[in-house]
Amino acid sequence: MHAITRAAATLLAAVLGFAVAAPAEAQETPWTVSTAANDFGTGRDDYSYTAAPGDHIDDGLVIANHDSVPLDLAVYAADAFTTSSGQLDLLAKDKPSTGVGAWVRPGRDHVTVQPGQSAQVPFTLTLPADATPGDHLGGILASLTRGDVERRVGLRIRLRVGGDLRPALAVENLDVRYSGTVNPLGTGDATLAYTIRNSGNAVVTARQSATVTGPFGSLPVTAGPIPDSPPLLPGETWQVTASVHGVAPALYLAGTVSLVPLLTDAAGSTAPLSGVDDTAHSPAVPWTAVLVIVLCVLTIVFFVVRRRRKKAAHAG
């Protein structure tokens, strides 16, 4: 995933369904942004398009100045990505975009907005002829840089390119670790660490579950509820660590992770799709019990040998 600079600290926060909530920093800026009123409608929260490769779309961004001084703002577009905290953000200005951020061209890259006034900046979205089917996310924003700090406010652009929509998830790098207990008859904890990858071409959320079993599926134990992943863009990954308690040291454990992709449509309805799972194995030796058994065997052997020596001494 891409990292953002400290200076580019404000923009978008994503929740299920891709409704965008402005973070606290964005609410404190003396300017706001909104969608232009045109053939796409009025009062839109953000931009959402369905188009084909090669299509050309015209739209606009409205910037309002609530300050008492003129504001000279930069206007640019950028690709979206999911942060490590699970929120949707846009690449910093100095990070190259290859999707929506590269396909959107504002009519002006700077605009001066007078106090109490608003200005509309038209922009075009031109899809390349080889644009891949599926979901592409980005945004358009207005920013102000003072010193080393860039303050920016923007709106999300969600583009679905026509073609075969293939929502899919994959489990990668699944690792199972077992932590035993000093109680020879007790149970321990298993930890499953894995990576979720959005291996399809649609934005999806992963619903997760995990189970640990002994040999041949014996002694199954299910993990507690694991939170859904944030919405993941195509190609993105999400790191997960899940704990499973009360696992018996059954010598050899199998840890299985199951993922169900959740796809949200334009109306905000979420539908579960066919799931995927992966399994990894780990030894789970009850070392305390083994030590007790070894000590018992050594004790028995000691007394047997000692008794035989005494018999041999008496016979001599």
C-alpha positions in Angstrom: 0.0 0.0 0.0 1.0 3.6 -0.5 2.1 5.7 2.4 1.1 9.4 2.8 3.2 12.2 4.1 2.5 13.7 7.5 1.7 17.0 5.8 -1.2 15.4 3.8 -3.2 14.5 6.9 -6.7 15.3 6.0 -9.2 13.9 3.5 -11.6 11.0 3.5 -12.8 8.4 5.9 -14.6 5.3 4.6 -17.3 3.2 6.2 -19.3 0.2 4.9 -21.0 1.2 1.7 -18.5 3.9 0.9 -20.3 6.8 2.5 -17.7 9.4 3.1 -17.4 11.2 6.5 -15.2 14.3 6.7 -12.5 14.0 9.4 -12.1 16.6 12.1 -9.2 18.3 10.4 -11.2 18.8 7.2 -14.1 20.3 9.1 -11.7 22.9 10.5 -10.6 24.2 7.1 -12.0 27.6 6.1 -13.2 26.2 2.8 -15.6 23.4 1.8 -16.1 21.5 -1.4 -19.2 20.1 -3.0 -20.4 18.6 -6.3 -21.6 20.9 -9.1 -25.3 20.9 -10.0 -25.7 19.6 -13.5 -27.2 16.7 -15.5 -25.8 14.2 -12.9 -28.1 15.8 -10.3 -28.0 18.2 -7.4 -26.9 17.7 -3.8 -24.7 14.7 -4.5 -22.4 13.6 -1.7 -19.7 12.6 -4.1 -19.1 11.4 -7.6 -20.2 8.0 -8.9 -20.0 7.0 -12.5 -20.4 3.9 -14.7 -18.6 4.1 -18.0 -16.9 2.2 -20.7 -13.3 2.3 -21.8 -12.7 5.4 -23.9 -15.7 7.3 -22.5 -15.4 11.0 -21.6 -17.2 12.6 -18.7 -17.6 16.3 -17.8 -18.4 17.4 -14.2 -17.5 20.1 -11.7 -16.2 20.9 -8.2 -17.6 23.8 -6.2 -15.3 25.4 -3.6 -16.7 27.8 -1.0 -14.5 30.2 1.0 -15.8 30.8 4.5 -12.8 32.8 5.6 -12.4 36.6 5.8 -9.4 36.6 3.3 -9.0 35.3 -0.2 -7.8 31.7 -0.6 -5.5 30.5 -3.3 -6.1 26.8 -3.5 -4.5 24.1 -5.6 -6.9 21.7 -7.3 -5.8 18.2 -8.3 -7.0 14.6 -8.5 -5.4 11.5 -6.9 -5.9 7.7 -6.6 -7.6 6.3 -3.5 -6.1 3.7 -1.1 -7.0 2.2 2.2 -4.8 3.2 5.2 -3.4 0.9 7.8 -6.2 2.1 10.1 -8.9 1.0 7.6 -9.9 4.4 6.3 -10.1 5.5 2.7 -7.6 8.3 1.8 -6.1 9.8 -1.3 -2.5 9.8 -2.4 -0.4 12.9 -1.5 0.2 15.4 -4.3 3.8 14.2 -4.9 2.7 10.5 -5.3 2.0 9.5 -8.9 -1.5 8.2 -9.7 -2.2 5.5 -12.3 -6.0 5.3 -12.2 -8.7 7.8 -11.5 -6.2 10.3 -10.3 -4.5 10.2 -13.7 -7.7 10.2 -15.7 -9.2 13.3 -14.1 -8.1 16.7 -15.4 -9.3 19.8 -13.6 -10.0 22.8 -15.8 -7.7 24.8 -13.5 -4.9 23.6 -11.2 -5.2 26.7 -9.0 -8.2 28.8 -8.1 -8.6 32.0 -6.0 -11.8 32.2 -4.1 -12.8 35.5 -2.5 -14.2 35.7 1.1 -17.8 34.5 1.4 -17.8 33.5 -2.3 -17.6 30.2 -4.2 -16.0 29.1 -7.4 -16.7 26.2 -9.7 -13.9 24.3 -11.2 -14.9 22.0 -14.2 -13.1 18.8 -14.6 -13.0 16.0 -17.2 -12.7 12.2 -16.6 -11.4 10.5 -19.7 -11.1 6.7 -19.6 -8.2 5.1 -21.5 -9.2 2.7 -24.2 -7.6 -0.1 -22.2 -9.2 0.7 -18.8 -9.8 -2.6 -17.0 -13.3 -3.6 -16.0 -14.3 -3.2 -12.3 -14.1 -0.6 -9.6 -11.6 2.3 -9.6 -11.5 4.8 -6.8 -10.0 8.2 -6.5 -10.9 11.8 -5.7 -10.6 15.5 -6.5 -9.6 18.0 -3.9 -8.7 21.5 -3.1 -5.6 22.1 -0.9 -3.7 24.9 0.7 0.0 24.6 1.6 1.6 26.8 4.2 5.2 26.0 5.1 5.5 22.2 5.2 1.9 21.6 6.0 -0.8 20.8 3.3 -4.4 21.1 4.3 -6.8 19.5 1.9 -10.5 18.7 1.5 -11.8 16.5 -1.3 -14.6 14.4 -2.6 -14.5 10.7 -3.6 -14.8 9.6 -7.2 -16.0 6.1 -7.7 -15.8 4.7 -11.2 -17.1 1.4 -12.3 -15.8 0.4 -15.7 -18.1 -1.9 -17.7 -17.2 -5.5 -18.3 -16.9 -8.7 -16.3 -17.2 -7.8 -12.6 -15.2 -10.4 -10.6 -15.3 -9.8 -6.8 -12.9 -12.2 -5.1 -10.7 -12.6 -2.0 -7.7 -14.7 -1.2 -6.0 -15.8 2.1 -2.2 -15.5 1.9 0.7 -16.3 4.2 -1.4 -18.1 6.8 0.6 -19.0 9.9 -0.6 -20.9 13.0 1.3 -20.8 16.3 0.4 -22.7 19.5 1.0 -21.5 23.0 0.7 -24.3 25.5 0.0 -24.4 29.2 2.0 -25.7 32.2 -1.1 -27.6 33.2 -0.5 -31.1 31.7 -4.3 -31.6 31.4 -5.1 -28.0 30.3 -5.6 -26.2 27.0 -3.7 -23.3 25.4 -4.2 -20.6 22.8 -3.6 -20.7 19.0 -2.8 -17.6 17.0 -3.6 -17.3 13.3 -1.8 -14.6 11.4 -2.7 -14.1 7.7 -3.1 -11.6 4.9 -6.3 -10.9 3.1 -5.9 -9.9 -0.6 -8.6 -8.4 -2.8 -7.8 -10.6 -5.8 -10.8 -9.5 -7.9 -11.7 -6.2 -9.6 -14.5 -4.9 -7.3 -14.3 -3.2 -4.0 -15.3 -5.7 -1.3 -15.2 -6.2 2.5 -14.1 -9.5 4.0 -16.3 -11.3 6.6 -14.0 -13.6 8.5 -14.1 -16.7 10.7 -11.4 -19.0 12.0 -11.3 -22.6 13.4 -8.6 -24.8 14.9 -8.9 -28.6 15.0 -6.8 -31.5 16.0 -5.9 -34.5 13.8 -8.6 -35.6 11.4 -10.8 -32.6 12.4 -11.1 -33.6 16.0 -11.5 -31.2 18.9 -12.7 -28.2 16.9 -12.5 -24.8 18.5 -13.8 -21.6 16.8 -12.3 -18.2 17.2 -14.5 -15.4 18.7 -16.0 -12.8 16.4 -13.4 -11.3 14.0 -14.3 -7.8 12.8 -14.9 -7.4 9.1 -12.1 -5.9 7.1 -12.5 -2.4 5.8 -13.6 -2.1 2.2 -10.6 -3.1 0.1 -9.8 -1.8 -3.3 -8.7 -4.3 -6.0 -5.2 -5.5 -5.3 -5.1 -4.2 -1.7 -4.2 -6.3 1.3 -5.2 -6.3 5.0 -3.2 -7.9 7.8 -5.1 -9.9 10.4 -4.2 -11.7 13.7 -6.8 -13.8 15.4 -6.6 -15.7 18.6 -8.4 -19.0 19.4 -8.7 -19.9 23.0 -9.2 -23.3 24.7 -7.2 -25.4 22.2 -6.1 -28.8 23.3 -2.5 -29.8 22.6 -3.5 -32.5 20.2 0.1 -33.0 18.8 -0.8 -31.6 15.3 -3.2 -28.7 14.7 -4.9 -27.4 11.6 -5.9 -23.7 11.5 -8.5 -22.7 8.9 -9.5 -19.2 7.9 -12.7 -18.6 5.9 -13.5 -15.4 4.1 -16.8 -14.3 2.6 -16.7 -11.3 0.2 -19.3 -8.6 0.8 -20.2 -6.5 -2.2 -22.0 -3.2 -1.9 -24.1 -2.0 -4.8 -24.8 1.5 -5.9 -28.0 1.6 -3.8 -26.0 0.7 -0.6 -27.3 -2.9 -0.3 -24.6 -5.4 0.7 -24.7 -9.0 -0.6 -22.5 -11.9 0.6 -20.8 -13.9 -2.2 -19.2 -17.3 -2.4 -16.4 -17.7 0.2 -12.9 -19.0 0.2 -10.8 -20.6 2.8 -7.2 -21.7 3.5 -5.6 -24.1 6.1 -2.2 -24.2 7.7 -0.8 -26.6 10.3 1.3 -26.4 13.4 2.7 -28.8 16.0 1.0 -28.7 19.4 3.0 -30.9 21.7 1.9 -31.0 25.4 5.5 -30.6 26.7 4.5 -30.5 30.3 2.6 -33.8 30.0 5.5 -35.3 28.0 8.0 -34.2 30.7 5.8 -35.8 33.4 5.7 -39.0 31.4 9.4 -39.0 30.9 10.1 -38.4 34.6 7.7 -41.2 35.5 9.4 -43.6 33.0 12.9 -42.6 34.3 11.7 -43.2 37.9 10.4 -46.6 37.0 13.5 -47.5 35.2 15.6 -46.3 38.1 13.8 -48.5 40.6 13.8 -51.5 38.3 17.5 -51.3 37.7 18.1 -50.7 41.4 16.0 -53.8 42.4 17.9 -56.0 39.8 21.2 -54.8 41.2 20.2 -55.7 44.7 19.1 -59.1 43.6 22.3 -59.6 41.8 24.3 -58.6 44.9 22.4 -61.0 47.1 22.8 -63.9 44.6 26.6 -63.3 44.6 
